Amino acid sequence: MYKISNVGKLTFIFSPFKGIETASVGVFLGIGARFEDKKVKGIAHYLEHMVFKGSKKYSYRRIKREIEGRGGAVNAFTSQEMTGYYASFLNKNLKPTLDILLDMVLNPLLRESEIEKERNVILEEIKMYNDLPASRAGILLDKLLWPHHPLGEEVTGYFSTVKKIKKADLDNFRKGFYLPSNTVISCAGDFKEENVRRLIERKVSKVTSKAHFKKKIPLPLGGLHVNVERKELAQAHLCLGVRGVSYLSEERFTAELINVILGANMSSRLFEEIRERKALCYDISTEVRKYKDSGAFVIHLGLDKNKIVVALGSILKELTKLKKQLVSAKELDRAKDYLLGQMAMGLERPQGKMFFLAESYLALGKIYTLGDIKKRVASITASQIRELASKILKFKNMCVSCIGDFDDNVGDKIKNVVS
């Protein structure tokens, strides 16, 4: 149960959550890293950091203390197509929490001194992600999946771009995209909708400007692409990826079921084969990424560098099996139950409900209820699973990235296995 309404040009989504002591609220903007100008790559993420560095009413210390000191938690994220600021809190603290979040987003100070200090923090964050082997392998894979496209670039930006971002750049980016017409406030808690709405109305500006996006549509991807990065590590990390379906695709839930069948849990095919039967790795996982006009299916594992070829061959066999053989009725039922069960458990928490409502609205322009999703998932057949697997899991269009202490010819070995 939820209600969508407008507060000025801003979209407000409210879901009542009766009988619990905590609630969640978030301010979400339909702007992310893919909409940035190349010269200021990383600016959406930079601005996300700066919003926490003080607003007209609250110092950066008060922002944290007023929420955390009242038993709550506050956080934020920047993705390719969205930026979000959110908090979970005790019901009695709705007013101060919402006031802080809105003041942060609407009235950040963006002081020069804080911009310079935070620049160093972000540069350290970039180093951290590049030093984490699993993260680094993912970064390399994205560049292969979306070459010469913003989706293949790092959300955090690069040393060369982050070092050049100035206060004027941050101001212009905020004024261009942090607008009511581009904002969704999502709230889930034991409140009356009109009470939350009244608090928002007191803070929201009557600005009616619209954000203007430059969106570059990804070109089709063809050919086998391999990127090997040599680094002295105790364990190698391997990523495989293919282009998948978008948020707007009618096959998106079929893609989610493929993800469950292959690698989303400990009873999945890849976990069972690569980890349990062959003991080639500690963990292997799969992921579905969805954007408004593109998507990907990704596999990741960490393992001994000398087992790369064996593991890769075993993974490809499992993918081939899914493309050629129908999934049994029992396995398909288990996958559907897992997908819907994970979704239901998320929606039974205020924070999960808050995220679901905001992300659905920003991505799709509408919200499907759990009942709607159950009907769509229930209708998916084993033939549809095989058909989509055959369409997206094409080895000739596969991207493979790995990082580790490899021999010089590991790239050729990978190509020989996949070809």
N, C-alpha and C positions, 0 to 999 in steps of 0.2 A: 504494500500500500504506500502510495506517495502522491504528492501534488506538485505540479509545475505551475509557476506563476511568474509574472514579471514585476520587478521593482525598478521603475524607470526602464532603462534599456538592459538591465541586468536580469539574468535568469536565476530564479530561486527554486530549488527543489527540496521539498521537505518530506521526511518519512517518520511518522510517529513510532516510538519504540517504548512500549508500555512496560512498567514494572521493573526497570533496572536503574541502577544508581549513576551510570555513566552515559555520556553522549559523545558524538563526534561532529565536527563542523570543518568544512574546507572551502577555500577560495581557489577556484580552478580557472586557468586562462587557456584559451585555444591557441597558444603560441609556444613553439619549441625550437630546437636547434636547426631544424631543416629550413626554417624561414629566415635565417640570418644572412646578412651580407658576408661574403667570403673574407673581406678585410677585417671584420670584427668577429670571426668565428669563436664561439664560446660566450658571446655576450648575454644570451638568455640565461645561461648558468651563472654567469658573473652577477647579473642583476638579482637572481634568486638569492645569492649569498648576501648581497648588499641590502636587501629588504630586511634582513635580520639585524642590521647594524644601526638601527635607530629610526624612529619616525617622529612626526610633529609632537605627539603626546607621550611617546615612550622611548626611553633610552634602550640601548641593546641589552643592558643588564635587566631592566624592568621587563622587557619582552619575555625573557626566559624565566625570571623570578616570579612574575605575576601568574604565569601558567604552571610552571613546574612546582613553585612554592605552594600552590593550592592543590597539589596532587595530580596535575595533568601532565601532558606531554605535547610538545610542538615540534613540527618537522616540515620539510619541503622536498620537492624533487623537480628536476627538469628532464624532460624526455624529448624525443624528436618532434612531437606534435602537441605537447602539453606542458604546462608548468602548474604546480600545485602547492598551496600552503595549507596545512591542516593541523588540527589539534584534537586530542581526546581529553575529556575533563569530567569532573563531577557535575551533575545536573545543576546544582546550585550556583555554579560558576559560569553559566552561559553568558551573562552580560559582559563581564570583564574579558573573557576569552574571545568572544566575537568582536568586541571593540578593538582589542589588540590586533587580531588578524586583519581586520579591515583597515585599521590605521597603518599597519605595516605595508600593505599592498597599495593603498591609495595615497599615502603621504610619506614615502621613504625620504630621508634627508639626503642621502647620497653625498656625504661629506668627502672632500678631497682626501683628507688624512686617512679616513677609513677605507677609501677606495684603494689607496696605495698599500695599506696594511693587508687588505683582503687579497690583493693581487698575489702576494707571496704565499698566502694560504692556498689559493687555487693552483699556483704553480707546483706546490708540494702535492696537491691532490692528483694532478696530472702525472707526476713522477710515480706516485703510489700505484695508480692503475697500470702504468706501463711496467712497473716492477713486479706486479702480480702475474705469474705465468698464465693462469686461466683467463684473466682479464685481457692480457696482451694477445693471447691467441684469438679471443673474440674480436678485438680491435682489428687484427689482421684480416679476419674473415669478413667483417663488414666492408672493408675496402674492396675485397674481391666480389662480394655480392652486389654492391652498388658502386661500381667504379665511376669516378668523376661526377659523383652525385652527393648532395648533402646527407642522404641517409647512410652513406658509407663513411662519413666523417665523425669525429669524436664530439660528443655533446659538450665535453669540458673545454673544447678548443685546443689550441697548440701554444707552445711557448712563444712562437713568433707573433701570434695574433693577440693572445691575452696580455702580453707586455705592452701592446700599443693601444689598448682600449682606454679611453679617457672618460671623464665625467660627462662631457657633452654627448658622447656616444651612448652612454647609459641613459641619460635624460631623454634623448631622442627616441631610443628604443622603447622606453617605458611609455612615453607620450603617444607613440605610434601604435602600441599593442595592448597596453594595460588599460583597456577601456571597458565600460559597462557592457557594450554590445558584444564583447569578446569574453565575458566573464560569467561563470556559473558558481553560485554558492549552494553547496549541498550540506544538509544537516539531518542527522538521525538522532533522535532522543525523545525522552518523555516530557515533551513540551506541547503547548498549544501553538499551532502554526502561526496564528496572528501575532503572538507574542514575539516570536523570532523575527517575523517579518517587520514588526515595528522597530526592532533594534537595528535592522539593516537599513530601513528607510532613513533613520537619523544620520547615518554615516555616508550613504552613497550619493555621489555627485549626480547632477542632472545632465551631465555631458552626454551628447547623443552621437558623437563622432563614431565612425566605423573603422575598424582596422582593415588595412589593405595588405594582402599577402601576395608574395611572389612564390609560387609553388612550381618547382621543376619536376615534371613527371618522369620517373625512371624509364630508361630505354630497356627493351628486352635484353636478357642476359643469355649469351650463347657460348659454348665451349667449356672445356675443363680448365680450371684455374687453380694453381697451387702456389702457396707462399710459405717458404721455410725460413724461420729466423733462428740462427744458431746462438745459443746462450748456455753457459755452464750452469746446469740445473741437475738436481738429483732425480727429477721426474720430468718426462716430456708431457706436453699438452697438445691434444689433437682436436681440431674442430672441423666438422663437415657441415656444409650448408647448401641448400637449394632455394630458389625463389618459391614462395608459397602464395597464399591467397590474402586478399586485403580485408579490412574491417567490413567493407561493403559487399563482399562476396556472399552469395547464397550458400557457398560450400564451407563457410568458416567453422561451423560446428563439426562438419565432417573432418576438417583439418585438426580440430581439437581431439577428436576420437583417435585419429592416427597417432597423435602425440601421446595419448594415454597408452595405446597398444604398444608403441615402440619404446617409450622411455620415461614416462612421467612418474613412475612409481617403482617399488621394489618387485612387483609382480609383472613388470613389463618385459617384453621379449628381449630387448637389448641388455637389460640388467640381468635377466635370467641366463642369457647365453654368454655374455662377455665377462660379467662379474662372477656369477655363481658357478657355471659349468666350467669355464676356462680360466677363471681367476686371473684375468689379464689386467684388472684395474680395481681400485677401491670403489670408485663411483663412476657411473656413466649416466648422462641425462640428456633429455631432448627438450626443445623449446619451440613454441610457435610464436613468431613475431608478426604483428599485424599493424599496418598503417592504412591511411585512407585510400591509397592507390597502389600499394605493394604489400609484400609480406615475405616471410622466409620460414623455412623449417631447418632447425639447427641441432646438431649432435655434438656433445662435448665429453671428453674423458681425459684423465691423467693416467699415465702408465710408463713402464720402463721403455726407454728409447729403442731398445732392440725388439720390442714387441709391436711396434707401430704397424708393420706390414701385415702381421698375423691378425691383429685386431681389426685393421681396416678391411681385410678380406672377409672376416666374420660378420662385420657390420653390413657390408654390401650384400652378403648372402641373405641376411634377415630382411633387408629392404627389398630384395628381389622376390623373396617369399611372399611379402605383403602385396607385391604388384601382380603376382601370378596366381596365388591361391586365395580363395574366399576365407575370411575370418569366420571361425565357428560361431554359432548362435550364442553359446555360453560365453565365449571371450568377448563378443560384441556387447552382450548384456552387462558383463562386468565393467567394461570400459564406459558404457553409458551411466551405470550406477556411480562409478568413481567420479566422472565429470560432473554429474548433477549433484552428487554428495558434497564435493569440494565447493561447488558454487553455493549450495544451500547453507553449508557451515559458515561461509564468508558472509552471507546475507543475514545470518542470525547474530551478527555482531554489529554494533553501530558503525564502527570504522569501515568494515567491509561493505555495509549498505551504502554509506556515504560515498565511497570510492566508486562502487558499481553504478550508482545513479549519475554521478558527474561524468565519469569516463564514457558511459553509454551515450549520454546526451551530446557530449562534445564530439564523439567519434561518429555517431549515427544520426544525430538530430532527433532521436526518439529513444524511448526506453522499453525494452521487452521485459515483461514480468517473468518470474521463474516458471510460472505456468506456461507461458508462451514458449519459453526455451525448452521446457520438458516435451512439449508437443513436437517441436522441430527435431530434437534429438531422437525422440522415439521413432520418428519416421525414417531415419537414416538406415540404409540397408548395407549388407556386406558387399553387395555389388558396387554401391556408391563409394565405399571405402577403397575397394580395389581400383575403381576408375580414377579417383583422385590421386591415389598413391602412384598409379602409372603415369599420370599427367605431370606431377611435380617431382617425383623421385627419379629423375633422369640423370644417369651417371655422366652423360656427355655434357650436361650443363651444371656439373657439380663444382663447388668451390671447397678447397681443402687448405687449412692453415695449420701450422704446427710450430712449436717453439721448444727447443731443447738442445742438448749437446750432441748433435747429429754428425754423421759422416757426410762428406760432400755430395754423395749420390743419392741421398734419401728422397729428394724431390723426384728424381727419375723413377725410383722404386714405387713411390706413391702413384705416379702417372701410369705405370705399368699395371698396377693392381686395379685402378679405377677404369682404365680404358677398356 
